[in-house]
Amino acid sequence: MTSPTAARVAVSRGALAANARRVAAHGGIADLRRDAYGHGAGVVASALFDAGVRSVVADERDREAVARAGLAVTDVSPTIDPRALFGLPGSAGEPALRLSASVLSVKRLRAGEGVSYNYTHIAPRDTRIALVSGGFGQGVVRALGNRVSVEIGGAVHPIVGRVAMDVCVVDVGAAPVARFDEVVYFGGAGPARHALAEWERATGLRGTELVGALGLRLAREVVA
């Protein structure tokens, strides 16, 4: 059973439907490999069918789910840009995947004290830090440490120090952050909505690679 405080992904059925209608206006073949880049081949196939797309490229393990949605699987190269379908950086689409987690604990950090492995971050002043679920074992790439921020309570706070296997550390300062508060890495409707673009710049990886790894490793929920 997945812990309620673990990192998790939510896939928006509404965003997928809107994006599918946009890309279907030009026709073509969609790419649903890697379980639709971690979004779930079945739910994405249904959105595409409703929008008028009839052919996709899919992995063998997902062909049954695609067929149930009424789509044909083809070996022809896909023509629909997955960035547009999933609302990834570089497209006009709505972000369809949201990565969130939870605050596990909060403690004080004094000026001059280090954070995480090898102390790649040294506190320049007294502050407070939050231990947050989600690490490189779940797809939160190590290179994000000291380079990107997360959203907690509608405010943005930087990840500090190295990203560990299952957790990372966030400098929350004097913000009223407490244990079990929700943390948004990217997606949703708040200031982290388009933060995946920061992940691309920090890691050198494409958005399709980043969301594909997350969607395949973490518990996934389909929401409205």
MOHU-V705353 format. One record per residue. RES is the residue in one small letter. SS is DSSP state (hx for helix, st for strand, lp for the rest). Layout:
# MOHU-V705353
[[RES	SS] [RES	SS]]
This chain:
# MOHU-V705353
[[m	lp] [t	lp] [s	lp] [p	lp] [t	lp] [a	lp] [a	lp] [r	st] [v	st] [a	st] [v	st] [s	st] [r	hx] [g	hx] [a	hx] [l	hx] [a	hx] [a	hx] [n	hx] [a	hx] [r	hx] [r	hx] [v	hx] [a	hx] [a	lp] [h	lp] [g	lp] [g	lp] [i	lp] [a	st] [d	st] [l	lp] [r	hx] [r	hx] [d	hx] [a	hx] [y	hx] [g	lp] [h	lp] [g	lp] [a	hx] [g	hx] [v	hx] [v	hx] [a	hx] [s	hx] [a	hx] [l	hx] [f	hx] [d	hx] [a	hx] [g	lp] [v	lp] [r	lp] [s	st] [v	st] [v	st] [a	lp] [d	lp] [e	hx] [r	hx] [d	hx] [r	hx] [e	hx] [a	hx] [v	hx] [a	hx] [r	hx] [a	lp] [g	lp] [l	lp] [a	st] [v	st] [t	lp] [d	lp] [v	lp] [s	lp] [p	lp] [t	lp] [i	lp] [d	lp] [p	hx] [r	hx] [a	hx] [l	hx] [f	hx] [g	lp] [l	lp] [p	lp] [g	lp] [s	lp] [a	lp] [g	lp] [e	lp] [p	lp] [a	lp] [l	st] [r	st] [l	st] [s	st] [a	st] [s	st] [v	st] [l	st] [s	st] [v	st] [k	st] [r	st] [l	st] [r	lp] [a	lp] [g	lp] [e	lp] [g	st] [v	st] [s	lp] [y	hx] [n	hx] [y	hx] [t	lp] [h	st] [i	st] [a	lp] [p	lp] [r	lp] [d	lp] [t	st] [r	st] [i	st] [a	st] [l	st] [v	st] [s	st] [g	lp] [g	lp] [f	hx] [g	hx] [q	hx] [g	lp] [v	lp] [v	lp] [r	hx] [a	hx] [l	hx] [g	lp] [n	lp] [r	lp] [v	lp] [s	st] [v	st] [e	st] [i	st] [g	lp] [g	lp] [a	st] [v	st] [h	st] [p	st] [i	st] [v	st] [g	lp] [r	lp] [v	lp] [a	lp] [m	lp] [d	lp] [v	st] [c	st] [v	st] [v	st] [d	st] [v	lp] [g	lp] [a	lp] [a	lp] [p	lp] [v	lp] [a	lp] [r	lp] [f	lp] [d	lp] [e	st] [v	st] [v	st] [y	st] [f	st] [g	lp] [g	lp] [a	lp] [g	lp] [p	lp] [a	lp] [r	lp] [h	lp] [a	lp] [l	hx] [a	hx] [e	hx] [w	hx] [e	hx] [r	hx] [a	hx] [t	hx] [g	lp] [l	lp] [r	lp] [g	hx] [t	hx] [e	hx] [l	hx] [v	hx] [g	hx] [a	hx] [l	hx] [g	hx] [l	hx] [r	hx] [l	lp] [a	st] [r	st] [e	st] [v	st] [v	st] [a	lp]]
